Amino acid sequence: MKRNAMIGYTLAAALCAGPAMAQELTGTLKKIKETGAITLGFRDSSVPFSYLDDSQKPVGYAMDICYKIVDAVKKELKLDKLEVKLNPVTSSTRIPLMANGTVDLECGSTTNNAERQKQVWFTNTHFLTASRFVSKKSSKINSIEDLKGKPVVSTSGTTNIKQLTEASAARNLGINIIPAKDHAEAFLMVETDRAVAFVMDDILLASLVAGSKAPGDYVISKDAFSKPEPYGIMLRKDDQAFKKVADAATAAVYTGGEGQKIYDKWFTQKIPPKGLNLNVPIDAKLKNQFAKPSDSPDPDSYK
């Protein structure tokens, strides 16, 4: 009789464990479990990180990494299927849409810095860039000092426009700073001579030049407004459980060699929709980051 009672107790405990475990879920994981869906924020012109192909489907390096996180979330929550919703974001809207719960992962070209970490969190770094400017070779603008008193564009809501503003003030350059709604609009302003230069992350400038009508007409500055800056997939602040899944998923991709393959696919091979090849091989700094994944916002930690 005692043995039967013990078996009954064990069965009851086992049956109760399921709901109890489900109730332990919090934050983003709880939301995804309850809705059966995860929402990815994407950019429409951040080539090759996150952009629209010729069928208006979001593709890119950061999108591929986000889908690896989606697979890990599906496995963690033991879901048979997980619907992936896609929501467009811009430089200005990405942080508000993350904070208010509209998107669960932001798959783009977002710099991870200490200031942003007050509002959002990031998973492991997937790229390192520096802030530079692109101009027409015919303009003969070779340095930041050469921008003095001239119209210069940058994308609103980015760290780049902040760096440009700070540099102009610190060096007393009196630059006429023009905010653009996105990278495509900003580059078009240089293309049509409404601005002499566009300040942005060097890799994004390289992709815009490669996709332009006359790539040979442009030059990217050697002068930089910043140290190497890390890009990360953005997620909600103070969500330890979801970050743990994202960090484990990205670390596995980077240390296992898959990160290099995804990188090569987007940076050293022809990419849609025009078959452009950016010809930007992985450098030693990013290789080291892949070997030892980190979500540090400190540029000095990537030397």
C-alpha positions as CSV (number, residue, x, y, z in Angstrom):
1,M,0.0,0.0,0.0
2,K,2.8,2.3,0.9
3,R,4.5,1.5,-2.4
4,N,1.3,2.3,-4.4
5,A,1.0,5.5,-2.6
6,M,4.5,6.4,-3.5
7,I,3.9,5.6,-7.2
8,G,0.8,7.8,-7.1
9,Y,2.7,10.7,-5.5
10,T,5.5,10.3,-8.1
11,L,3.0,10.4,-11.0
12,A,1.2,13.4,-9.5
13,A,4.5,15.2,-9.2
14,A,5.5,14.4,-12.8
15,L,2.1,15.7,-14.1
16,C,2.4,18.9,-12.1
17,A,6.0,19.5,-13.3
18,G,4.9,20.3,-16.9
19,P,2.8,23.3,-16.2
20,A,5.1,24.5,-13.5
21,M,8.0,24.5,-15.9
22,A,6.0,26.3,-18.5
23,Q,5.1,29.0,-15.9
24,E,8.8,29.5,-15.2
25,L,9.2,31.0,-18.6
26,T,9.6,34.8,-18.6
27,G,10.0,37.7,-21.0
28,T,10.6,36.9,-24.7
29,L,10.7,33.1,-24.4
30,K,7.3,33.2,-22.6
31,K,5.9,35.5,-25.3
32,I,7.2,33.2,-28.1
33,K,5.9,30.0,-26.4
34,E,2.4,31.6,-25.9
35,T,2.1,33.0,-29.4
36,G,4.0,30.3,-31.4
37,A,5.7,33.2,-33.2
38,I,9.0,35.2,-33.2
39,T,9.3,38.6,-34.9
40,L,12.6,39.6,-36.6
41,G,13.3,43.2,-37.3
42,F,15.0,43.7,-40.7
43,R,16.6,46.6,-42.6
44,D,15.7,47.3,-46.2
45,S,19.1,48.6,-47.5
46,S,21.9,47.5,-45.1
47,V,23.7,45.4,-47.7
48,P,24.9,42.7,-47.0
49,F,23.7,42.5,-43.4
50,S,19.9,42.9,-43.9
51,Y,18.2,44.1,-47.1
52,L,15.5,43.3,-49.6
53,D,16.2,41.0,-52.6
54,D,14.5,41.4,-55.9
55,S,11.4,39.6,-54.6
56,Q,11.3,42.0,-51.6
57,K,12.3,39.2,-49.2
58,P,14.7,40.2,-46.4
59,V,18.1,38.5,-46.8
60,G,21.6,39.0,-45.6
61,Y,24.4,38.0,-43.2
62,A,22.6,39.2,-40.1
63,M,19.4,37.5,-41.2
64,D,21.2,34.2,-41.6
65,I,22.6,34.6,-38.0
66,C,19.1,35.5,-36.7
67,Y,17.6,32.3,-38.3
68,K,20.3,30.3,-36.3
69,I,18.9,31.9,-33.1
70,V,15.4,31.1,-34.2
71,D,16.3,27.4,-34.6
72,A,17.8,27.4,-31.1
73,V,14.7,29.0,-29.6
74,K,12.5,26.5,-31.3
75,K,14.6,23.7,-29.8
76,E,14.8,25.3,-26.4
77,L,11.0,25.6,-26.2
78,K,10.5,22.1,-27.7
79,L,8.2,23.6,-30.4
80,D,7.1,21.5,-33.5
81,K,6.9,24.7,-35.5
82,L,7.7,28.3,-34.9
83,E,6.2,31.1,-37.1
84,V,8.7,33.7,-38.1
85,K,7.2,37.2,-38.6
86,L,9.2,39.9,-40.4
87,N,8.9,43.6,-39.4
88,P,10.8,46.4,-41.1
89,V,12.9,48.8,-38.9
90,T,15.0,51.8,-39.5
91,S,17.9,53.4,-37.7
92,S,15.4,55.6,-35.8
93,T,12.7,53.0,-35.0
94,R,14.8,49.9,-34.2
95,I,15.4,50.6,-30.5
96,P,11.8,51.8,-29.7
97,L,10.3,48.8,-31.6
98,M,12.6,46.4,-29.6
99,A,11.7,48.1,-26.3
100,N,8.0,48.1,-26.8
101,G,7.9,44.4,-27.8
102,T,7.1,44.7,-31.5
103,V,10.3,42.9,-32.6
104,D,12.2,40.1,-30.7
105,L,15.5,40.2,-32.5
106,E,16.9,43.0,-34.6
107,C,18.8,41.6,-37.6
108,G,20.8,44.4,-39.1
109,S,24.0,46.5,-38.8
110,T,23.5,47.9,-35.3
111,T,26.6,49.0,-33.3
112,N,26.8,47.6,-29.8
113,N,28.0,50.5,-27.5
114,A,27.7,51.4,-23.9
115,E,25.1,54.1,-24.5
116,R,22.8,51.7,-26.3
117,Q,23.2,49.0,-23.6
118,K,21.3,51.3,-21.3
119,Q,18.2,50.6,-23.5
120,V,18.8,47.3,-25.2
121,W,21.1,44.2,-25.1
122,F,23.1,42.5,-27.7
123,T,24.3,38.9,-28.4
124,N,27.8,38.0,-29.5
125,T,29.5,40.4,-32.0
126,H,29.2,39.3,-35.7
127,F,31.2,42.1,-37.3
128,L,33.7,44.9,-36.6
129,T,33.5,48.2,-38.5
130,A,34.8,51.8,-38.3
131,S,33.0,55.0,-39.1
132,R,34.4,56.7,-42.3
133,F,33.1,58.8,-45.2
134,V,32.6,58.2,-48.9
135,S,33.0,61.0,-51.4
136,K,33.4,61.4,-55.2
137,K,37.1,61.2,-56.3
138,S,36.5,64.4,-58.3
139,S,35.7,66.2,-55.0
140,K,39.3,65.6,-53.8
141,I,38.2,65.3,-50.2
142,N,40.9,63.3,-48.5
143,S,40.5,64.0,-44.8
144,I,38.0,64.9,-42.1
145,E,39.4,68.4,-42.1
146,D,38.5,68.7,-45.8
147,L,34.8,68.5,-44.9
148,K,35.0,72.0,-43.2
149,G,32.0,74.1,-44.0
150,K,30.6,71.6,-46.5
151,P,27.3,69.7,-46.7
152,V,27.8,66.2,-45.3
153,V,25.0,63.6,-44.9
154,S,24.6,60.8,-42.4
155,T,21.7,58.5,-41.5
156,S,19.5,59.8,-38.6
157,G,19.4,57.7,-35.5
158,T,22.9,56.2,-36.0
159,T,26.1,56.5,-34.0
160,N,27.7,57.9,-37.1
161,I,25.7,61.1,-37.2
162,K,26.5,61.6,-33.5
163,Q,30.3,61.1,-34.2
164,L,30.1,63.5,-37.2
165,T,28.4,66.2,-35.0
166,E,31.0,65.7,-32.2
167,A,33.9,65.8,-34.6
168,S,32.6,69.0,-36.3
169,A,32.2,70.7,-32.9
170,A,35.5,69.5,-31.5
171,R,37.5,70.5,-34.5
172,N,35.5,73.7,-35.2
173,L,34.7,72.6,-38.7
174,G,31.3,74.1,-39.1
175,I,30.1,71.1,-41.2
176,N,26.5,71.4,-42.6
177,I,25.1,68.1,-41.3
178,I,22.2,66.7,-43.2
179,P,20.2,63.8,-41.7
180,A,18.8,61.2,-44.1
181,K,16.1,58.7,-43.4
182,D,18.1,55.7,-44.5
183,H,21.5,54.7,-46.1
184,A,20.1,54.6,-49.6
185,E,18.8,58.2,-49.4
186,A,22.1,59.3,-47.9
187,F,24.2,57.8,-50.7
188,L,21.9,59.2,-53.3
189,M,22.6,62.7,-51.9
190,V,26.3,62.2,-52.6
191,E,25.5,60.7,-56.0
192,T,23.5,63.7,-57.0
193,D,25.9,66.3,-55.5
194,R,23.6,67.5,-52.7
195,A,26.2,66.4,-50.2
196,V,30.0,66.1,-50.7
197,A,30.3,63.1,-48.4
198,F,28.3,60.4,-46.5
199,V,29.5,59.4,-43.1
200,M,28.7,55.7,-42.2
201,D,30.2,52.4,-41.2
202,D,32.9,51.6,-43.8
203,I,31.4,48.2,-44.8
204,L,28.0,49.7,-45.5
205,L,29.8,52.4,-47.6
206,A,31.6,49.6,-49.5
207,S,28.4,47.9,-50.3
208,L,26.7,51.1,-51.5
209,V,29.7,51.9,-53.8
210,A,29.7,48.3,-55.2
211,G,26.1,48.6,-56.1
212,S,26.2,52.1,-57.6
213,K,26.1,53.0,-61.3
214,A,29.8,54.0,-61.3
215,P,31.8,52.4,-58.5
216,G,35.0,53.8,-59.8
217,D,33.8,57.4,-59.1
218,Y,33.9,57.0,-55.3
219,V,36.5,56.7,-52.6
220,I,36.2,55.7,-48.9
221,S,38.3,57.8,-46.5
222,K,41.3,56.4,-44.7
223,D,40.4,58.9,-41.9
224,A,38.0,57.3,-39.4
225,F,35.6,58.9,-36.9
226,S,35.9,55.9,-34.6
227,K,37.8,52.9,-33.3
228,P,36.7,49.4,-34.5
229,E,33.0,49.1,-33.5
230,P,31.2,45.8,-32.9
231,Y,27.9,44.9,-34.5
232,G,25.5,42.6,-32.6
233,I,22.0,41.2,-33.0
234,M,19.9,43.3,-30.7
235,L,17.5,41.9,-28.1
236,R,15.5,43.3,-25.2
237,K,17.3,44.5,-22.1
238,D,17.1,42.5,-18.8
239,D,16.0,39.3,-20.5
240,Q,18.6,36.9,-19.2
241,A,16.9,33.7,-20.3
242,F,16.4,34.8,-23.9
243,K,20.0,36.2,-24.1
244,K,21.4,33.0,-22.8
245,V,19.7,31.1,-25.7
246,A,20.9,33.7,-28.3
247,D,24.5,33.7,-26.9
248,A,24.8,30.0,-26.9
249,A,23.4,29.8,-30.5
250,T,25.7,32.4,-31.9
251,A,28.8,31.1,-30.0
252,A,28.1,27.7,-31.5
253,V,27.9,29.2,-35.0
254,Y,31.1,31.2,-34.6
255,T,33.4,28.7,-32.9
256,G,32.2,25.8,-34.9
257,G,33.3,27.2,-38.3
258,E,29.8,28.0,-39.6
259,G,30.3,31.7,-38.9
260,Q,33.2,31.8,-41.4
261,K,31.1,30.1,-44.1
262,I,28.1,32.5,-43.6
263,Y,30.6,35.4,-43.7
264,D,32.2,34.2,-46.9
265,K,28.7,33.7,-48.5
266,W,27.9,37.4,-48.0
267,F,31.3,39.2,-48.2
268,T,33.5,37.2,-50.7
269,Q,30.9,35.7,-53.1
270,K,28.3,37.1,-55.5
271,I,25.1,38.1,-53.6
272,P,21.6,38.9,-54.7
273,P,19.9,40.6,-56.4
274,K,22.7,42.0,-58.8
275,G,25.4,39.4,-58.3
276,L,27.7,41.9,-56.6
277,N,30.8,40.7,-54.8
278,L,32.0,43.0,-52.0
279,N,35.4,41.3,-51.9
280,V,35.9,41.9,-48.2
281,P,37.7,38.8,-46.7
282,I,37.4,38.2,-43.0
283,D,40.2,40.0,-41.0
284,A,42.2,38.9,-38.0
285,K,40.2,40.9,-35.5
286,L,36.9,39.2,-36.5
287,K,38.6,35.8,-36.7
288,N,39.7,36.3,-33.1
289,Q,36.2,37.3,-32.1
290,F,34.8,34.2,-33.7
291,A,37.3,32.0,-31.7
292,K,36.4,33.8,-28.5
293,P,32.8,35.1,-28.8
294,S,32.1,38.3,-26.9
295,D,29.2,40.8,-26.5
296,S,31.5,43.6,-25.3
297,P,30.6,47.1,-26.4
298,D,34.2,48.3,-25.8
299,P,36.2,48.8,-29.0
300,D,39.5,48.3,-27.2
301,S,38.6,44.7,-26.3
302,Y,38.7,43.8,-30.0
303,K,42.3,44.9,-30.7
